[in-house]
Amino acid sequence: MYRIFIIEDDPAIAGAVANHLKTWGLQVRCAEDFQHILPAVVEFDPHLILLDISLPFYNGYHWCSEIRKVSKVPIIFLSSASDSMNIVMAMNMGGDDFIAKPFDFSVLMAKVQAVLRRTYDFAGQVSVLEHRGALLNTSDASLTIDGKRVPLTKNDYRILETLMENKGKVVSRDVLMQRLWESDNFVDENTLSVNVARLRRKLEEAGLPDFIVTKKGLGYLVE
């Protein structure tokens, strides 16, 4: 599990970012003592740091410089000071990316994943499919909706993974049956229908009705 350290003095922003990252299966810690950031970084040993520029005592540039003396951990700056001078300075101080506030959580997560992939070359380590708030983690076959874990059978997972990988496209019943047949006994038309119906009920109970759409004579899709 990747560890993310958030250095942000606004507790509302830090908390919201932390909660969002946790739903993606990341381990998160927020800085508390803004006068002694470096010991906390060394102790937590994060895989990535999200760093605000405007901080008490010393600004983000100072801490980026201090962190770079002891670590090559990737650093993404978060700041409302998004003029070109600040962006250039952030990069020159050793930053790996810059996200302007206010930001969209989907943009933040995309950048976090991109930096983690580039740095650690574990392309599948943080592999999550997302649609309408449903987060399917392909590394541990888990489904999270609104922060709550939804239990899946092996067949549930294979159906959902196939549909979410082809979001917006109709997936034929034959393709789904072949996917279920890869490591199980033969799956016929009726078995597939039963599996899809059961998965639909789970999604509806978790707050996602009509997540899987039937295209009569063609197959299924998520749109």
N, C-alpha and C positions, 0 to 999 in steps of 0.2 A: 504494500500500500504506500503510495506516495505521500510524503509529509509536506504540507504547505504552511509557511509562517507568514502571518499578516502583520505588518507594521503600519497601523492606521490608528490615529488618536481619536477619531470620531466613533464612539461605541456603537452607534446605530449602523453606520456603514460597515464597520468591522464585523459586527454580528450578522448582518444580512449576507455579506460575502462568505463568511465562515459557514453559515447554514446552507447556502447554495452549494458550496464546494463539497460539503459532507454528503449531500444527496447523491453526489457523483462517486461516492466511495473513497473520498480522499480524507486523510487525517489532517486536521487543521488545528493550529494554535495561534492565538492572538497575543501580540506584545502587550505587556502590562506596565513595565518599568521603562519609560522612554529616556531615562538618563543612562541606563545600562543595557543597551540593546545587544551588544556583541556577545556577552556571556550567555544570553538566552538563545542566540543563534547557534552558538557552539554546542550548547547543551541539547537543543532540539534536533540539530543536524538535519535541516530541511532539504528537500529535493528542489524546492523553488520558494522564492520570497516575493510577496506582493508588498511594495514599499511606497508609502505616501511621501510627498516632498515636504509639505508643511507639517512639522512635528514640534512638540515641546523640546526645549533644551538645544537640540541639534537637528538640522534639517536632514531630509532623505539623502542628499548628496554626500553629506558627511558620513552617514552610516553606510552608504554604498561603498565609499572609499575605504572605510574601516573593514568592512566585510571582505572586500577584495584583497586585503592584506593576508587573510587567512583562508579564504575559500573561493572557489570558482562557481559556487552555486548560482544558477540563473536567477536574475532579478527582473521583475516587471514593475515599472513605476506606475503608480496610480495618482493622478493629480488633475485638479481643475485648472492649473496653470499649464495650459496645453499650447502655448505659443511656440513657434519654431525654436526660439532660443532655449527654452526649458527642455524641449525634446532633444535637441542636439547636445545640451549639457548632460542630460540623463544618459544618453548613449556613450558620450565621451567618458563619463565617470565609471562606466562598466555595466550599465544597464543592458538587458537583452531585448526589452520591448517597452512600449509606453502606451498606456490606456488613459484617455481623457475622461474625466468626470463631467457630467453623469454618464454612466455607461450601461449598456444592456448586458444582462447576465449571460446571455448566449454568446455575445462577443467575448466577454471575459473568459468564459469556459473554453471557447475555441482557441484563444490565444494561450491559455494555460496548457491545454492539451498539445498544441503545436510546439511550445517550448519544451515540454517534457519529452515529446517524441524526438525532437532534434537533439536534446542533450543526452538522453539515456538510451536512445535507439531501441526502445521497447514498444514497438508499434501497437501491440495488442494489450499492453499493460493497463492503459486507461481507455478501453474501447467501450463506448457507451452509445447506444442508439436511442434517440429521443423523438417522441411524437406526442403532442397534446399533453405534455407534462409527465408522460410515462417514460421512465428511464430504464432501459434494458442493458445491464452490464454483461457483456459477452465474456468477460474474464472469469466470472463466477456464476453465470447463468441466473442472475437475480433480477427481479423486477421491483422498482420503487415508484410509487405514485404518491405525490404530495408528502414525501418524507416517510411513507409507510411501506414496509416490505410486503409484497404480495407473493404468497407461495406458488411455485410453478412445478408441474410435473415435467419430465423430460420432453414429452410430446407437446405440452403447453409451450415450453421454451422454443422448441424447434419451429413450431408454427409461427409464433410471434417474431422470432428472429428473421425468418424468411420473409414475412410480410413487411417488417420494418426496414429490412435491407432494400426492399423494393417499394418503398413508400411512394404512393401516387400511381403505382402500376398494378394492374390485375395479375395475380398469381394463380395459375390454373390449379385445379384439384390434383391433376397428375403430378405436377411439380411438388406440391405439398406431400402427397403420398410417397413419392420417391424420397423426400427429405426425412419423413418419419420411418421409412423402411431401411435407412442406412445402417442402423444398428439394432433395430427391433424386428419382431416377427412381421410377417406380411400384414399390411394395412389395406383394408378394402374401403370402398366408398362410404359404407355406413359407419365404419370406425372413425373415418376422418370427420364426418358430420357430427358425431358424438363428441369428439375432441374439440372441435371448433365451438360447438354449443357450450361446452363446459368452460372453455377459456373466455367466451363472451360473458358468461355469468360472473366469473371472477372479476373481469374488467368493469362490468356494470356495478357490482357491489363495491368496487374501489372508487367509484365516481366517474367512470368513463363509459357511458352508454354509447352504443353505435360506433364503437372504436373500430370494429371489423365489419366491413360492408360486403354484402353478397352481391355479386354480379351474375345474375341467373344465366346459366349455360356457359359461363366463362370461368368463374372462380371467385377469389376474395381479394380485398385490398384494404389498406388503411390510407385515408386521404387527408 
